[in-house]
Amino acid sequence: MKAIKINVNKQMDGYTFSILPSVRDLIKKSLPGAMPANSISVGYDLKTDFETYIGKLERLVFPALLGVNNDDEIKEFEVIEFIDSKSGKTLKTFHPSVEKI
Amino acid sequence: MSKRFNQFIGKAGHLHIMAEFLMRGWNVAIPEVDIGDDIFVVKDSEGTLRKVQVKTATANITQKGFYAHFSASFSNIRNLGPINTHYVFLVRKGNDWTKPVIIRQDVLLQMFQEEGIGNLSGNTIVYRFSYSIDGTSVSCTGADFSSNINNFEDFPIVLH
């Protein structure tokens, strides 16, 4: 499966993680049981340090956002990239098929 | 057409589409402070909120139909928050409005990033919508947008 891009948008009250409709379609096609969401928003009150925040939330955010709930399905994703939606820069890259998330 | 009259067309477009939402049973409101969203559209019974950005333009007549230019802030389109904005594109042709072309923000972003639809100029994406004579089909940068005409899919009729 091609790289899954998760947009990360910093807003006044927190971060919104989202995927584009084409990514949702790709996931549904590749993993028929998956129920990908449009977006997940997390308020700043959970954590103030963004770096810590991303590091700790990654394993929770993308399975929920991509709508998968077991390790075998997660490993289907070769590359998952967290992209800053405003700058287009890659914030973090994961390879679930080869690394433990 | 004067710059001042563009403001009149813009407001007329807002009110026109607000009337459409009302007829579908959705409540509407204009934010007191304008920071990017033109209209809040609300399903009162459930508290469902949708944000709407209205883009208006006047028709330029050609032999095959007509076209219109719209511009939208790129930073607004890629500012994906908890609630996506629906962009409503309206064209004033003669004494009538065309049927609205409704496209959600994340779809517009995808069209731009993955299909190259729209031309980026500074922080603005410029769209050139080409309509058939009767306005029943529309395309932009070679992509067929006709399925987005009157696409109120995310605003199902609410019975009161």
Interface residues (C-beta under 8 A of the other chain):
Chain A: N7 N9 Q11 T16 S18 L20 P21 S22 N38 S39 S41 S85 K86
Chain B: S75 R78 N79 L80 G81 P82 N84 D106 V107 L109 Q110 Q113 E114
